[in-house]
Amino acid sequence: MLFSPTHPIAYGRQHITEADVQAVVETLHSDYLTQGPKVGEFEEKFAAYIGVKYAVAVSNGTAALHLCALALGVQPGQRVITTPITFAASANCVRYCGGEVYFADIDPNTALIDLKAVRQLLESHPKGHFHGLIPVDFAGLPVNLEEARKLADEFGLWIIEDACHAPGGFFTDSQGQEQRCGNGQFADLAIFSFHPVKHIATGEGGMITTNREDLYQELLKLRTHGITKDPAQMHRNEGGWYMEMQELGYNYRMPDMLCALGISQLNRAEEGLARRRTLAARYDAAFAGLASIRPLAGAPGHAYHLYVIQVENRKGLYDALRAKNIYAQVHYIPVHTMPYYQGLGWQPGDFPLAEQYYAHCLSIPLFPSLTDAEQEYVIACIKEFCHA
Ligand SMILES: *Cc1c(COP(=O)(O)O)cnc(C)c1O
């Protein structure tokens, strides 16, 4: 093998350019480190990119989920359904508000929440039993939210789309229209993360998108201590200094420095997405003749946050790649099997398709700055393992 990496090739990583660095440095020389003009600019540009009315920048994706759950009124006694194959935060946001998390099993071809399983769960309880649904565009494959919305309307649920994996992704609706992840056409709220492995990387950062003005106004308040400075919303006005804390909110703000980085990254979002799709297509072609490697299903609107393969001897492949300086990862350990959720009564065996998927899945390197030579090396190492 000609190529040999001098540093580990991870499953994902950020791509920082000189323009990104300059954008941050400029804000450091400006009057604002936080809550200056970059926040609103990032929100506007992000909303335009996604094709949604409102965007609210927050400190990270988990804070975004928490604020969404609060804005939708999650409280003790409420029940919310999500997928076991996601990052724990998709479920945890319900717990922050005292609500109860339920899970529905996945479709094994996509690893997305199976809406048929959601329907079964809903139909096995009286109407009004469940309050919300949190579907996840896992790996970058968009959930069919038109279908999810029909189900939600039938059973009186709200929807938070966890679109952390899918900025720029889309599905095609029954009218033949492309519906971008997070565009608020079907979900009440959607959330994104700007963690370093995500499409847009700011270190920490997140975004909530919605077309609902009521929720937008509520999120603005909750993001900053429950305080409003808008005279139109205040009970009284005692002068120029006056502001009102109207409910219990948080400091979940995203600083100007990071919004500047986000704007700079957003400028390259389509470029990064195209590169992810090119790399994914090359993996597809490379594994097409390998019976022992089964990639998850693709789709035209797939945003390819992750490239997931399924392999019989997953631990063997993980260890073999690790020995070759390739740091693959497993997404995800099913949430219901985590000790915390087992403590709430969930058990291994509850969602067999998710557990079966977990036993064999592996996310191999996929990020825009992965070079052709690095990808060929990854493919060669996987083939070597399969033929050994
Ligand atoms: C990254 C991620 C989150 C949480 O985002 P943070 O910014 O790390 O808090 C939530 N859900 C999913 C599916 C994610 O991938």
PDBQT file of the ligand as one rigid body, heavy atoms in Angstrom, charges set to zero:
ROOT
HETATM    1  C1  LIG A 401     -24.731  16.345  17.778  1.00  0.00    +0.000 C 
HETATM    2  C2  LIG A 401     -26.130  15.922  18.035  1.00  0.00    +0.000 A 
HETATM    3  C3  LIG A 401     -26.929  16.477  19.050  1.00  0.00    +0.000 A 
HETATM    4  C4  LIG A 401     -26.396  17.418  20.102  1.00  0.00    +0.000 C 
HETATM    5  O1  LIG A 401     -25.692  18.501  19.648  1.00  0.00    +0.000 OA
HETATM    6  P1  LIG A 401     -24.608  19.222  20.585  1.00  0.00    +0.000 P 
HETATM    7  O2  LIG A 401     -24.331  20.488  19.824  1.00  0.00    +0.000 OA
HETATM    8  O3  LIG A 401     -23.425  18.325  20.665  1.00  0.00    +0.000 OA
HETATM    9  O4  LIG A 401     -25.230  19.485  21.896  1.00  0.00    +0.000 OA
HETATM   10  C5  LIG A 401     -28.241  16.091  19.142  1.00  0.00    +0.000 A 
HETATM   11  N1  LIG A 401     -28.775  15.181  18.307  1.00  0.00    +0.000 NA
HETATM   12  C6  LIG A 401     -28.034  14.604  17.339  1.00  0.00    +0.000 A 
HETATM   13  C7  LIG A 401     -28.678  13.596  16.446  1.00  0.00    +0.000 C 
HETATM   14  C8  LIG A 401     -26.693  14.934  17.182  1.00  0.00    +0.000 A 
HETATM   15  O5  LIG A 401     -25.954  14.319  16.255  1.00  0.00    +0.000 OA
ENDROOT
TORSDOF 0
